[in-house]
């Protein structure tokens, strides 16, 4: 239960300091996991293994294909 309080208080403080929301959430989560006793080496291992996902790989490739179609002129509207 202590980790929940650390999460709430650290998020509130980081937002009051004017830190962008994405960074405030990241800092708050890391602090709450540290307060909850989760080893930080586990977080690195989890981050690395979660990047090895085929559906997540499709997102940047889909964006790349859209950019290539735009520069190649395929995606222009026919008049």
C-alpha angles and dihedrals in degrees: 000000000000091000091059091056092047089051094050096044096044092048091050092048095046091050091049089052089058098247112156114263096246093054092041091055092047094049092046094049092048091050093048092048090049090049090048092056100251109150113241092224087066090057092054092048092047092049092051095048094046090059089062093079123122096210091052090052089059093066099067091039090053090051090048092051090051091051091049092050090050094051092043092053096239093121097054116121114252114233 
